Amino acid sequence: MRALIALILVSSFAVAAESIETARIINVKHHELGRIAFWEGRVPIDDGYPFYDLTLQIGEKKYVVRYESGTGYIPSAWKNGADIKIRMGGRGRMYLFNGTEEVPVVILNNQAQDCVLRNTPHVARGPGSQVSCD
């Protein structure tokens, strides 16, 4: 029984180690005002929770991921041109490594979906679903 448990643990560590990849940060976009929470006529009112959209290249594929940061903090290692370790997760998630810490981020399908011009209100898809293209 112990041998079986040891085999399962060793194989799970091997699978976890294989899923860690290296990604290059192509672009970091800071949304310091946060998302557009609602509109007052043609004026967007932001929620004030800053976040970052990071464009990552992993092999030939590019991903845009969203890193939530209520304080505006972003690890200093996450800058344009830097190589970082990542682990793909399920359900539209990815984990970026900050040293040994895994930081969860959301994979965005299309960066343009959440981007609206500040002077042209769009139909809201829910609170906090839109960001300014600025």
Phi, psi and omega in degrees: 000316179297322179296322179294317179296317179297320179296318179296316179297315180297317181291325178291324176293323179294318179294318180296320180293325180290333184278353178279127182234168175256134178236147175257132177278117182271322183206144174235119179245119182267124175255085189289337179272350182086202180271162174282114183280320178195172181245138169249094188067241179259010183255119178282139176249117184275156181277346175080009178257101185295151175208173183231140168254122180248131174263121183244144173245123178237105187065237179266351184267147175243140178232145169251124180239152181248122177255115180278133180214098181298338181258350183091000181286140170221137180305140183296337180285345182267077179231165182306133177086352182282147172261130179229161176271141179224161172224128179286139176244180178267168175057046175073025181243154175218156179239123177261140180269131171244091190071241177261353181278133175267124181251120181287139174225160179258133176278126177267136179290318184211114183302325183291339180300322185264007186253125177230150175287140186294336183260007179227096181295142178245167177294122182288141177262013181133160181300135175075016184266349183247147173230157179283146177283348181302000000 
